[in-house]
Amino acid sequence: MLEQLLSRENLLEALKRVEANKGSHGVDGMSVKSLREHIVQNWPTIRKEIEEGTYQPSPVRRVEIPKPNGGGIRMLGIPTVTDRMLQQAIAQVLNPLFDPQFSEHSYGFRPKRRGHDAVRKARAFMKEGYRFVVDLDLEKFFDHVNHDVSC
C-alpha cells in the first residue's frame, strides 16, 4: 500500500488537487504556489522519512472562524501545504477501499457527496411519505468519550 501511496501518479494527482483547492498557509507560512518547487527540492528526504516511518507532520495553524448569526466561533486547523498534499495522497489510496463500506445515507466528508445531496435525499423521503428526518452531527462527540477504557 505504501508503494501505491508513494507512486508518482498518486503524488502528482494529490499535488494537482491541493494546487486546485488553493487554501491558506500552515504554520510554516508556505503558500500553495510554492508547494511544487518545495516538493521537487525536498522529495528525497520526505520520501525517506515516510518509508522509514519517521515523517512528522507539522502542527496545524489554528484559526477562529465566526459562526453565522453570532453563534460563537468555530476552530479551524490548517495543515501545512506539504502535509495537505500527503493527506490527499493517503485519502486517494484509502477512500476507494473504505468508502464503499460506509452507509449510503452518510454524507459528511465523503467523496462526491455534500450537504445539498443529503437535503435532496431527505426531500425525496418526505415525498415517499416519511415524516421524520434525523440530522446527526458528531461535533465534539469524541471530546466526551472516555479514552481511558482499554479493550
DSSP file with accessible surface (Angstrom, degrees, kcal/mol):
  #  RESIDUE AA STRUCTURE BP1 BP2  ACC     N-H-->O    O-->H-N    N-H-->O    O-->H-N    TCO  KAPPA ALPHA  PHI   PSI    X-CA   Y-CA   Z-CA
    1    1 A M     >        0   0  131      0, 0.0     4,-2.5     0, 0.0     5,-0.1   0.000 360.0 360.0 360.0 -35.7    0.0    0.0    0.0
    2    2 A L  H  >  +     0   0   77      1,-0.2     4,-2.6     2,-0.2     5,-0.1   0.884 360.0  54.9 -62.2 -37.1    2.9    2.3    0.7
    3    3 A E  H  4 S+     0   0  172      2,-0.2     4,-0.4     1,-0.2    -1,-0.2   0.915 109.2  46.9 -60.8 -43.8    4.1    1.7   -2.8
    4    4 A Q  H >4 S+     0   0  113      1,-0.2     3,-1.0     2,-0.2     6,-0.3   0.915 112.1  50.8 -63.8 -43.1    0.8    2.8   -4.2
    5    5 A L  H 3< S+     0   0   24     -4,-2.5    -2,-0.2     1,-0.2    -1,-0.2   0.917 114.7  42.7 -59.8 -44.5    0.8    5.9   -1.9
    6    6 A L  T 3< S+     0   0    4     -4,-2.6    -1,-0.2    -5,-0.1    -2,-0.2   0.358  85.2 126.2 -89.0   6.7    4.2    6.9   -3.0
    7    7 A S    <>  -     0   0   40     -3,-1.0     4,-2.5    -4,-0.4     5,-0.2  -0.326  68.9-123.6 -65.8 146.6    3.7    6.3   -6.7
    8    8 A R  H  > S+     0   0  193      1,-0.2     4,-2.7     2,-0.2     5,-0.2   0.913 111.0  52.7 -56.0 -43.7    4.4    9.2   -9.0
    9    9 A E  H  > S+     0   0  163      1,-0.2     4,-2.0     2,-0.2    -1,-0.2   0.924 111.1  45.4 -60.5 -46.7    0.9    9.1  -10.4
   10   10 A N  H  > S+     0   0   19     -6,-0.3     4,-2.3     1,-0.2    -1,-0.2   0.918 114.7  47.7 -64.1 -43.6   -0.8    9.2   -7.0
   11   11 A L  H  X S+     0   0   18     -4,-2.5     4,-2.7     2,-0.2    -2,-0.2   0.896 110.6  50.9 -68.1 -38.9    1.5   12.0   -5.7
   12   12 A L  H  X S+     0   0   54     -4,-2.7     4,-2.6    -5,-0.2    -1,-0.2   0.909 110.7  49.5 -65.0 -39.5    1.1   14.1   -8.9
   13   13 A E  H  X S+     0   0   77     -4,-2.0     4,-2.2    -5,-0.2    -2,-0.2   0.918 111.7  48.8 -64.0 -42.0   -2.7   13.8   -8.6
   14   14 A A  H  X S+     0   0    0     -4,-2.3     4,-2.4     2,-0.2     5,-0.2   0.927 111.2  49.9 -62.8 -43.8   -2.5   14.8   -4.9
   15   15 A L  H  X S+     0   0    9     -4,-2.7     4,-2.7     1,-0.2     5,-0.2   0.936 110.5  49.9 -60.5 -46.2   -0.3   17.8   -5.8
   16   16 A K  H  X S+     0   0  114     -4,-2.6     4,-2.4     1,-0.2    -1,-0.2   0.894 110.6  50.0 -61.4 -40.0   -2.8   18.9   -8.5
   17   17 A R  H  X S+     0   0  115     -4,-2.2     4,-2.2     2,-0.2    -1,-0.2   0.906 111.5  47.4 -67.0 -41.9   -5.7   18.7   -6.1
   18   18 A V  H  X S+     0   0    7     -4,-2.4     4,-1.1     2,-0.2    -2,-0.2   0.928 113.2  49.2 -64.9 -42.3   -4.0   20.7   -3.4
   19   19 A E  H  < S+     0   0   50     -4,-2.7     3,-0.3    -5,-0.2    -2,-0.2   0.906 112.0  48.8 -63.3 -39.4   -3.0   23.3   -6.0
   20   20 A A  H  < S+     0   0   74     -4,-2.4    -1,-0.2     1,-0.2    -2,-0.2   0.872 110.8  49.8 -69.2 -34.9   -6.6   23.5   -7.4
   21   21 A N  H  < S-     0   0  120     -4,-2.2     2,-0.3     1,-0.2    -1,-0.2   0.674  86.1-174.8 -76.0 -18.3   -8.1   23.9   -3.9
   22   22 A K     <  +     0   0  148     -4,-1.1    -1,-0.2    -3,-0.3    -2,-0.1  -0.376  14.3 160.8  57.6-117.7   -5.6   26.7   -3.1
   23   23 A G        -     0   0   56     -2,-0.3     9,-0.4    -3,-0.1     2,-0.1  -0.156  40.4 -55.9  92.9 171.0   -6.3   27.5    0.6
   24   24 A S        -     0   0   53      1,-0.1     2,-0.1     7,-0.1     6,-0.1  -0.325  56.7 -95.2 -86.9 166.7   -4.3   29.2    3.2
   25   25 A H        -     0   0   75      1,-0.1     6,-0.1     4,-0.1    -1,-0.1  -0.341  32.7-132.3 -78.3 159.8   -0.8   28.5    4.5
   26   26 A G    >   -     0   0    1      4,-0.5     3,-1.7    -2,-0.1    -1,-0.1  -0.071  51.1 -63.0 -92.9-159.0    0.0   26.4    7.6
   27   27 A V  T 3  S+     0   0   72     32,-0.6    33,-0.1    51,-0.4    -2,-0.1   0.744 132.0  60.2 -64.1 -22.5    2.4   27.2   10.4
   28   28 A D  T 3  S-     0   0   76      2,-0.1    -1,-0.3     1,-0.1     3,-0.1   0.572 103.5-129.2 -83.4  -8.6    5.3   27.3    8.1
   29   29 A G    <   +     0   0   45     -3,-1.7     2,-0.3     1,-0.2    -2,-0.1   0.482  55.4 148.6  77.6   1.9    3.9   30.1    6.0
   30   30 A M        -     0   0   30     -6,-0.1    -4,-0.5     1,-0.1    51,-0.4  -0.541  38.4-140.3 -75.2 131.6    4.4   28.3    2.7
   31   31 A S    >>  -     0   0   50     -2,-0.3     3,-1.0    -6,-0.1     4,-0.5  -0.418  22.4-112.0 -85.3 162.9    1.8   29.1    0.1
   32   32 A V  H >> S+     0   0   16     -9,-0.4     3,-1.2     1,-0.3     4,-0.6   0.865 117.3  63.6 -60.5 -33.6    0.3   26.6   -2.3
   33   33 A K  H 34 S+     0   0  201      1,-0.3     4,-0.3     2,-0.1    -1,-0.3   0.783 104.4  46.4 -62.5 -27.3    2.1   28.4   -5.1
   34   34 A S  H <> S+     0   0   54     -3,-1.0     4,-2.2     1,-0.1    -1,-0.3   0.544  89.9  88.5 -90.0  -8.1    5.4   27.3   -3.5
   35   35 A L  H <X S+     0   0    0     -3,-1.2     4,-2.9    -4,-0.5     5,-0.2   0.918  82.7  51.7 -61.1 -49.4    4.5   23.7   -2.9
   36   36 A R  H  X S+     0   0   99     -4,-0.6     4,-2.5     1,-0.2    -1,-0.2   0.934 113.4  44.4 -57.0 -47.7    5.6   22.2   -6.3
   37   37 A E  H  > S+     0   0  126     -4,-0.3     4,-2.4     1,-0.2    -1,-0.2   0.915 112.9  52.5 -63.4 -40.7    9.1   23.7   -6.0
   38   38 A H  H  X S+     0   0   47     -4,-2.2     4,-2.3     1,-0.2    -2,-0.2   0.920 110.5  47.6 -61.1 -43.2    9.3   22.7   -2.4
   39   39 A I  H  X S+     0   0   21     -4,-2.9     4,-2.0     2,-0.2    -2,-0.2   0.926 110.4  51.7 -65.6 -44.2    8.4   19.1   -3.2
   40   40 A V  H  < S+     0   0  111     -4,-2.5    -1,-0.2    -5,-0.2    -2,-0.2   0.931 116.3  41.0 -57.7 -43.9   10.9   18.9   -6.1
   41   41 A Q  H  < S+     0   0  125     -4,-2.4    -1,-0.2     1,-0.2    -2,-0.2   0.827 127.7  29.4 -75.1 -32.3   13.7   20.1   -3.9
   42   42 A N  H  X S+     0   0   56     -4,-2.3     4,-2.3    -5,-0.2     3,-0.4   0.400  84.5 105.9-112.9   2.3   12.9   18.1   -0.8
   43   43 A W  H  X S+     0   0   45     -4,-2.0     4,-3.3     1,-0.2     5,-0.3   0.882  76.2  56.3 -57.8 -42.9   11.2   15.0   -2.1
   44   44 A P  H  > S+     0   0   92      0, 0.0     4,-2.1     0, 0.0    -1,-0.2   0.925 112.9  42.6 -56.7 -40.9   14.1   12.5   -1.5
   45   45 A T  H  > S+     0   0   83     -3,-0.4     4,-2.3     2,-0.2    -2,-0.2   0.934 116.0  47.6 -69.7 -45.2   14.2   13.5    2.2
   46   46 A I  H  X S+     0   0   13     -4,-2.3     4,-2.3     1,-0.2     5,-0.2   0.937 113.3  48.6 -61.4 -46.9   10.4   13.5    2.6
   47   47 A R  H  X S+     0   0   81     -4,-3.3     4,-2.9     1,-0.2     5,-0.2   0.920 110.2  50.9 -60.1 -44.8   10.1   10.1    0.9
   48   48 A K  H  X S+     0   0  118     -4,-2.1     4,-2.4    -5,-0.3     6,-0.2   0.920 110.2  49.7 -60.4 -43.7   12.8    8.6    3.0
   49   49 A E  H  X>S+     0   0   69     -4,-2.3     5,-2.3     2,-0.2     6,-1.4   0.898 112.0  48.3 -63.6 -39.0   11.1    9.8    6.2
   50   50 A I  H ><5S+     0   0   31     -4,-2.3     3,-0.9     4,-0.2    -2,-0.2   0.951 112.8  47.4 -65.2 -47.1    7.8    8.3    5.1
   51   51 A E  H 3<5S+     0   0   99     -4,-2.9    -2,-0.2     1,-0.3    -1,-0.2   0.862 115.5  45.4 -63.2 -35.1    9.4    5.0    4.1
   52   52 A E  H 3<5S-     0   0  118     -4,-2.4    -1,-0.3    -5,-0.2    -2,-0.2   0.518 111.3-120.2 -86.3  -7.2   11.3    4.8    7.5
   53   53 A G  T <<5S+     0   0   66     -3,-0.9    -3,-0.2    -4,-0.7    -4,-0.1   0.707  85.5 110.0  77.5  19.4    8.2    5.8    9.5
   54   54 A T      < +     0   0   74     -5,-2.3    -4,-0.2    -6,-0.2    -5,-0.1   0.432  36.4 124.3-106.3  -0.5   10.0    8.9   10.9
   55   55 A Y        -     0   0   48     -6,-1.4    -9,-0.0    -7,-0.1    -8,-0.0  -0.409  43.5-162.8 -63.5 131.3    8.0   11.6    9.0
   56   56 A Q        -     0   0  150     -2,-0.1    -1,-0.1     0, 0.0    -2,-0.0  -0.963  12.2-136.7-118.5 113.1    6.4   14.0   11.4
   57   57 A P        -     0   0   80      0, 0.0     3,-0.1     0, 0.0     0, 0.0  -0.332  29.2-110.1 -61.5 151.9    3.6   16.2   10.2
   58   58 A S        -     0   0   50      1,-0.1    22,-0.2    22,-0.0   -30,-0.0  -0.409  38.9 -90.4 -77.0 158.6    3.8   19.9   11.3
   59   59 A P        -     0   0   99      0, 0.0   -32,-0.6     0, 0.0     2,-0.2  -0.281  48.3-108.4 -60.9 156.3    1.4   21.3   13.9
   60   60 A V        -     0   0   57     19,-0.1     2,-0.5   -34,-0.1   -34,-0.1  -0.610  24.6-116.5 -87.0 150.7   -1.7   22.8   12.4
   61   61 A R  E     -A   78   0A  63     17,-2.7    17,-2.8    -2,-0.2     2,-0.4  -0.762  30.8-136.8 -85.1 126.5   -2.3   26.6   12.4
   62   62 A R  E     +A   77   0A 159     -2,-0.5     2,-0.4    15,-0.2    15,-0.2  -0.742  25.4 178.4 -90.1 129.8   -5.3   27.4   14.5
   63   63 A V  E     -A   76   0A  38     13,-2.6    13,-3.0    -2,-0.4     2,-0.5  -0.995  22.2-138.1-131.3 135.2   -7.8   29.9   13.1
   64   64 A E  E     -A   75   0A 129     -2,-0.4    11,-0.2    11,-0.2    -2,-0.0  -0.831  18.7-169.6 -93.3 129.1  -11.0   31.1   14.7
   65   65 A I  E     -A   74   0A  62      9,-2.8     9,-3.2    -2,-0.5     2,-0.1  -0.977  22.5-124.3-119.5 124.0  -14.0   31.5   12.3
   66   66 A P  E     -A   73   0A 101      0, 0.0     7,-0.3     0, 0.0     3,-0.1  -0.442  23.8-128.2 -67.8 137.8  -17.1   33.2   13.5
   67   67 A K    >   -     0   0   68      5,-3.0     3,-0.8     1,-0.1     4,-0.4  -0.536  37.2 -89.0 -79.0 154.1  -20.3   31.1   13.1
   68   68 A P  G >  S+     0   0  108      0, 0.0     3,-1.1     0, 0.0    -1,-0.1  -0.225 107.4  19.5 -62.5 153.3  -23.3   32.8   11.3
   69   69 A N  G 3  S-     0   0  171      1,-0.2    -2,-0.0     2,-0.1     0, 0.0   0.813 131.0 -66.2  58.2  34.9  -25.8   34.8   13.4
   70   70 A G  G <  S+     0   0   77     -3,-0.8    -1,-0.2     1,-0.1     3,-0.1   0.791  86.9 150.4  64.1  29.4  -23.4   35.3   16.3
   71   71 A G    <   -     0   0   49     -3,-1.1     2,-0.2    -4,-0.4    -1,-0.1   0.039  61.3 -99.4 -84.4  27.0  -23.4   31.6   17.1
   72   72 A G        -     0   0   44     -5,-0.3    -5,-3.0     2,-0.0     2,-0.3  -0.580  54.9 -52.5  95.1-155.9  -19.9   31.6   18.6
   73   73 A I  E     -A   66   0A  85     -7,-0.3     2,-0.5    -2,-0.2    -9,-0.1  -0.886  33.3-144.3-125.9 156.4  -16.7   30.6   16.9
   74   74 A R  E     -A   65   0A 130     -9,-3.2    -9,-2.8    -2,-0.3     2,-0.4  -0.980  20.3-135.0-117.4 129.0  -15.5   27.5   15.0
   75   75 A M  E     -A   64   0A  92     -2,-0.5     2,-0.4   -11,-0.2   -11,-0.2  -0.730  20.9-165.7 -86.5 131.1  -11.9   26.5   15.4
   76   76 A L  E     -A   63   0A  53    -13,-3.0   -13,-2.6    -2,-0.4     2,-0.6  -0.960   9.1-152.6-118.3 133.2  -10.2   25.5   12.2
   77   77 A G  E     -A   62   0A  28     -2,-0.4   -15,-0.2   -15,-0.2   -51,-0.0  -0.934  10.3-162.4-105.7 121.3   -6.9   23.7   12.0
   78   78 A I  E     -A   61   0A  21    -17,-2.8   -17,-2.7    -2,-0.6   -51,-0.4  -0.896   7.4-151.9-108.6 111.4   -4.9   24.4    8.8
   79   79 A P        -     0   0   20      0, 0.0   -19,-0.1     0, 0.0     5,-0.0  -0.303  32.2 -89.9 -71.8 164.5   -2.2   21.9    8.0
   80   80 A T     >  -     0   0    1    -21,-0.2     4,-2.5   -22,-0.2     5,-0.2  -0.311  39.1-111.3 -65.6 159.0    0.9   22.9    6.0
   81   81 A V  H  > S+     0   0    0    -51,-0.4     4,-2.2     1,-0.2     5,-0.2   0.861 119.1  55.1 -65.5 -31.8    0.6   22.6    2.2
   82   82 A T  H  > S+     0   0    9      2,-0.2     4,-2.2     1,-0.2    -1,-0.2   0.949 109.9  45.4 -63.8 -47.3    3.1   19.7    2.3
   83   83 A D  H  > S+     0   0    5      1,-0.2     4,-2.8     2,-0.2    -2,-0.2   0.882 110.6  54.6 -64.6 -36.5    1.0   17.8    4.9
   84   84 A R  H  X S+     0   0   43     -4,-2.5     4,-2.4     2,-0.2    -1,-0.2   0.907 107.8  50.1 -62.5 -40.6   -2.2   18.6    2.9
   85   85 A M  H  X S+     0   0    3     -4,-2.2     4,-2.4     2,-0.2    -2,-0.2   0.933 112.9  45.7 -64.1 -43.1   -0.6   17.0   -0.2
   86   86 A L  H  X S+     0   0   14     -4,-2.2     4,-2.3     2,-0.2    -2,-0.2   0.899 111.9  51.8 -68.2 -38.3    0.4   13.9    1.7
   87   87 A Q  H  X S+     0   0  101     -4,-2.8     4,-2.7     2,-0.2    -1,-0.2   0.913 110.4  49.4 -61.8 -41.5   -3.0   13.7    3.4
   88   88 A Q  H  X S+     0   0   42     -4,-2.4     4,-2.4     2,-0.2    -2,-0.2   0.916 109.2  51.6 -64.6 -41.6   -4.6   13.9   -0.1
   89   89 A A  H  X S+     0   0    0     -4,-2.4     4,-1.0     2,-0.2    -2,-0.2   0.909 111.8  47.1 -62.0 -40.8   -2.3   11.2   -1.4
   90   90 A I  H >X S+     0   0   75     -4,-2.3     4,-2.8     1,-0.2     3,-0.7   0.932 111.0  51.4 -66.0 -45.0   -3.3    8.9    1.5
   91   91 A A  H 3X S+     0   0   30     -4,-2.7     4,-3.0     1,-0.2    -2,-0.2   0.886 104.3  57.6 -60.6 -38.2   -7.0    9.7    1.0
   92   92 A Q  H 3< S+     0   0   29     -4,-2.4    -1,-0.2     1,-0.2    -2,-0.2   0.808 113.4  39.8 -64.1 -28.1   -6.7    8.8   -2.7
   93   93 A V  H << S+     0   0    6     -4,-1.0     4,-0.5    -3,-0.7    -2,-0.2   0.874 122.3  39.3 -86.1 -40.8   -5.5    5.3   -1.7
   94   94 A L  H >X S+     0   0   58     -4,-2.8     4,-2.4     1,-0.2     3,-0.7   0.849 101.7  68.1 -82.6 -35.0   -7.8    4.7    1.3
   95   95 A N  H 3X S+     0   0   65     -4,-3.0     4,-2.6    -5,-0.3    -1,-0.2   0.909  98.5  50.8 -55.5 -46.7  -11.1    6.1    0.0
   96   96 A P  H 34 S+     0   0   88      0, 0.0    -1,-0.2     0, 0.0    -2,-0.2   0.817 114.4  46.7 -62.6 -24.5  -11.7    3.5   -2.7
   97   97 A L  H <4 S+     0   0   84     -3,-0.7    -2,-0.2    -4,-0.5     4,-0.1   0.890 126.4  23.1 -80.1 -41.1  -11.0    0.8    0.0
   98   98 A F  H >< S+     0   0  103     -4,-2.4     3,-1.7     2,-0.1     4,-0.5   0.798 104.6  73.1-101.5 -31.7  -13.2    2.1    2.8
   99   99 A D  G >< S+     0   0   32     -4,-2.6     3,-1.8    -5,-0.4    -1,-0.1   0.885  91.3  59.7 -57.4 -39.8  -15.9    4.4    1.3
  100  100 A P  G 3  S+     0   0   99      0, 0.0    -1,-0.3     0, 0.0    -2,-0.1   0.752 101.0  57.7 -61.5 -18.9  -17.9    1.5   -0.2
  101  101 A Q  G <  S+     0   0  145     -3,-1.7    -2,-0.2    -4,-0.1     2,-0.1   0.601  88.7  94.8 -84.6 -13.7  -18.4    0.1    3.3
  102  102 A F  S <  S-     0   0  106     -3,-1.8     2,-0.0    -4,-0.5    -3,-0.0  -0.407  90.4 -86.3 -77.7 159.1  -20.0    3.3    4.7
  103  103 A S    >   -     0   0   66      1,-0.2     3,-1.7    -2,-0.1    -1,-0.1  -0.319  26.1-132.4 -62.6 140.5  -23.7    3.8    4.8
  104  104 A E  T 3  S+     0   0  124      1,-0.3    -1,-0.2    -3,-0.1    -2,-0.0   0.685 108.2  60.8 -66.6 -14.3  -25.4    5.1    1.7
  105  105 A H  T 3  S+     0   0   98     16,-0.0     2,-0.5     2,-0.0    -1,-0.3   0.345  82.6  98.0 -94.4   5.0  -27.2    7.6    4.0
  106  106 A S    <   +     0   0   47     -3,-1.7    -4,-0.0     1,-0.1     0, 0.0  -0.842  38.5 162.8 -97.2 129.1  -23.9    9.1    5.2
  107  107 A Y    >   +     0   0   44     -2,-0.5     3,-1.0     6,-0.1     2,-0.2   0.604  33.4 110.2-120.3 -19.3  -23.0   12.4    3.5
  108  108 A G  T 3  S-     0   0   50      1,-0.2     6,-0.1     6,-0.1    -2,-0.0  -0.432  95.6 -13.3 -72.0 129.0  -20.4   14.1    5.7
  109  109 A F  T 3  S+     0   0  224     -2,-0.2    -1,-0.2     1,-0.2     5,-0.1   0.847  98.2 138.6  54.7  41.4  -16.8   14.3    4.4
  110  110 A R    X   -     0   0   19     -3,-1.0     3,-1.5     3,-0.3    -1,-0.2  -0.910  61.2 -98.1-114.9 146.0  -17.4   11.8    1.7
  111  111 A P  T 3  S+     0   0   54      0, 0.0     3,-0.1     0, 0.0    -1,-0.0  -0.347 106.0   3.4 -62.0 136.4  -16.1   11.9   -1.9
  112  112 A K  T 3  S+     0   0  209      1,-0.2     2,-0.3    -2,-0.0    -5,-0.0   0.754 112.7 102.0  60.1  27.5  -18.7   13.2   -4.4
  113  113 A R    <   +     0   0   72     -3,-1.5    -3,-0.3    -6,-0.1     2,-0.3  -0.994  41.5 164.0-136.3 146.9  -21.2   13.9   -1.6
  114  114 A R    >>  -     0   0  142     -2,-0.3     4,-1.4    -5,-0.1     3,-0.9  -0.928  52.6 -86.0-152.6 175.3  -22.2   17.1    0.1
  115  115 A G  H 3> S+     0   0   53     -2,-0.3     4,-2.3     1,-0.3     5,-0.2   0.846 121.2  59.5 -56.3 -38.2  -24.9   18.6    2.3
  116  116 A H  H 3> S+     0   0  113      1,-0.2     4,-2.4     2,-0.2    -1,-0.3   0.859 102.3  54.2 -61.9 -33.8  -27.1   19.5   -0.6
  117  117 A D  H <> S+     0   0   37     -3,-0.9     4,-2.3     2,-0.2    -1,-0.2   0.898 107.3  50.6 -66.2 -39.2  -27.3   15.8   -1.6
  118  118 A A  H  X S+     0   0   33     -4,-1.4     4,-2.6     2,-0.2    -2,-0.2   0.915 111.0  48.2 -64.3 -42.9  -28.5   15.0    1.9
  119  119 A V  H  X S+     0   0   69     -4,-2.3     4,-2.5     2,-0.2     5,-0.2   0.928 110.8  51.2 -63.2 -43.9  -31.2   17.6    1.8
  120  120 A R  H  X S+     0   0  144     -4,-2.4     4,-1.9     1,-0.2    -2,-0.2   0.926 111.7  47.3 -59.1 -42.9  -32.3   16.3   -1.7
  121  121 A K  H  X S+     0   0   70     -4,-2.3     4,-2.3     2,-0.2    -1,-0.2   0.914 109.9  52.6 -67.2 -40.4  -32.5   12.8   -0.3
  122  122 A A  H  X S+     0   0   20     -4,-2.6     4,-2.2     1,-0.2    -2,-0.2   0.918 108.9  50.1 -61.9 -42.2  -34.5   13.9    2.8
  123  123 A R  H  X S+     0   0  164     -4,-2.5     4,-2.2     1,-0.2    -1,-0.2   0.895 108.6  52.7 -63.0 -38.6  -37.0   15.7    0.5
  124  124 A A  H  X S+     0   0   39     -4,-1.9     4,-1.4     1,-0.2    -2,-0.2   0.920 108.7  49.8 -64.1 -41.2  -37.3   12.5   -1.6
  125  125 A F  H  <>S+     0   0   53     -4,-2.3     5,-2.1     1,-0.2     4,-0.3   0.896 108.7  53.0 -63.0 -39.8  -38.1   10.5    1.6
  126  126 A M  H ><5S+     0   0  109     -4,-2.2     3,-1.5     1,-0.2    -1,-0.2   0.911 106.4  52.4 -63.0 -39.7  -40.7   13.1    2.6
  127  127 A K  H 3<5S+     0   0  191     -4,-2.2    -1,-0.2     1,-0.3    -2,-0.2   0.808 104.1  58.0 -65.2 -28.1  -42.4   12.8   -0.8
  128  128 A E  T 3<5S-     0   0  128     -4,-1.4    -1,-0.3    -5,-0.2    -2,-0.2   0.525 129.3 -97.5 -78.1  -6.8  -42.5    9.0   -0.2
  129  129 A G  T < 5S+     0   0   54     -3,-1.5    -3,-0.2     1,-0.3    -2,-0.1   0.374  74.7 143.8 108.4  -3.5  -44.5    9.7    3.0
  130  130 A Y      < -     0   0  140     -5,-2.1    -1,-0.3     1,-0.1     3,-0.1  -0.439  31.8-163.7 -68.0 144.7  -41.8    9.6    5.7
  131  131 A R        +     0   0  205      1,-0.1     2,-0.4    -2,-0.1    -1,-0.1   0.584  62.4  56.4-108.0 -12.3  -42.5   12.1    8.4
  132  132 A F        -     0   0  169     -7,-0.1     2,-0.4     2,-0.0    -1,-0.1  -0.965  51.6-173.1-128.0 141.2  -39.1   12.4   10.2
  133  133 A V        -     0   0   80     -2,-0.4     2,-0.5    -3,-0.1   -11,-0.0  -0.997  14.5-150.5-127.4 132.3  -35.6   13.2    9.1
  134  134 A V        -     0   0  125     -2,-0.4     2,-0.6     2,-0.0    -2,-0.0  -0.918   7.3-168.5-107.4 125.2  -32.7   12.9   11.5
  135  135 A D        -     0   0  152     -2,-0.5     2,-0.5     2,-0.0    -2,-0.0  -0.958  12.8-171.0-110.5 114.2  -29.7   15.2   11.1
  136  136 A L        -     0   0  137     -2,-0.6     2,-0.5     2,-0.0    -2,-0.0  -0.924   9.9-176.7-114.4 124.9  -26.9   13.9   13.3
  137  137 A D        -     0   0  117     -2,-0.5    -2,-0.0     2,-0.1     0, 0.0  -0.985  13.5-161.2-121.5 122.5  -23.7   15.9   13.8
  138  138 A L    >   +     0   0   99     -2,-0.5     3,-2.5     2,-0.1     4,-0.5   0.173  35.3 151.3 -89.2  19.0  -21.0   14.3   15.9
  139  139 A E  T 3  S+     0   0  101      1,-0.3    -2,-0.1     2,-0.1     0, 0.0  -0.251  76.5   0.4 -53.6 130.9  -19.2   17.6   16.6
  140  140 A K  T >> S+     0   0  125      1,-0.1     3,-0.6     3,-0.0     4,-0.5   0.507  94.6 125.0  66.1   6.7  -17.4   17.4   20.0
  141  141 A F  G X4 S+     0   0  101     -3,-2.5     3,-1.7     1,-0.2     4,-0.3   0.946  72.7  49.8 -57.5 -47.4  -18.6   13.8   20.4
  142  142 A F  G >4 S+     0   0  126     -4,-0.5     3,-0.5     1,-0.3    -1,-0.2   0.683  97.5  69.3 -72.2 -13.2  -15.1   12.5   20.9
  143  143 A D  G <4 S+     0   0  118     -3,-0.6    -1,-0.3     1,-0.2    -2,-0.2   0.728 105.6  42.2 -68.3 -22.2  -14.4   15.2   23.5
  144  144 A H  G << S+     0   0  155     -3,-1.7     2,-0.3    -4,-0.5    -1,-0.2   0.367  89.3 105.8-109.0   3.6  -16.8   13.3   25.8
  145  145 A V  S <  S-     0   0   53     -3,-0.5     2,-0.9    -4,-0.3     3,-0.0  -0.688  77.9-116.3 -86.4 136.0  -15.8    9.7   25.1
  146  146 A N    >   -     0   0   98     -2,-0.3     3,-0.7     1,-0.2    -2,-0.1  -0.605  31.7-176.4 -72.2 108.1  -13.8    8.1   27.9
  147  147 A H  T 3  S+     0   0  135     -2,-0.9    -1,-0.2     1,-0.2    -2,-0.0   0.499  71.2  72.9 -86.2  -3.4  -10.5    7.4   26.2
  148  148 A D  T 3   +     0   0  149      2,-0.1     2,-0.3    -3,-0.0    -1,-0.2   0.627  69.0 106.0 -85.6 -13.9   -9.0    5.6   29.2
  149  149 A V    <   -     0   0  101     -3,-0.7     2,-0.3     1,-0.0     0, 0.0  -0.493  60.4-152.1 -70.8 127.0  -11.1    2.5   28.7
  150  150 A S              0   0  108     -2,-0.3    -2,-0.1     1,-0.0    -1,-0.0  -0.783 360.0 360.0-101.5 149.1   -8.9   -0.3   27.3
  151  151 A C              0   0  180     -2,-0.3    -1,-0.0     0, 0.0     0, 0.0  -0.493 360.0 360.0 -86.4 360.0  -10.3   -3.1   25.1
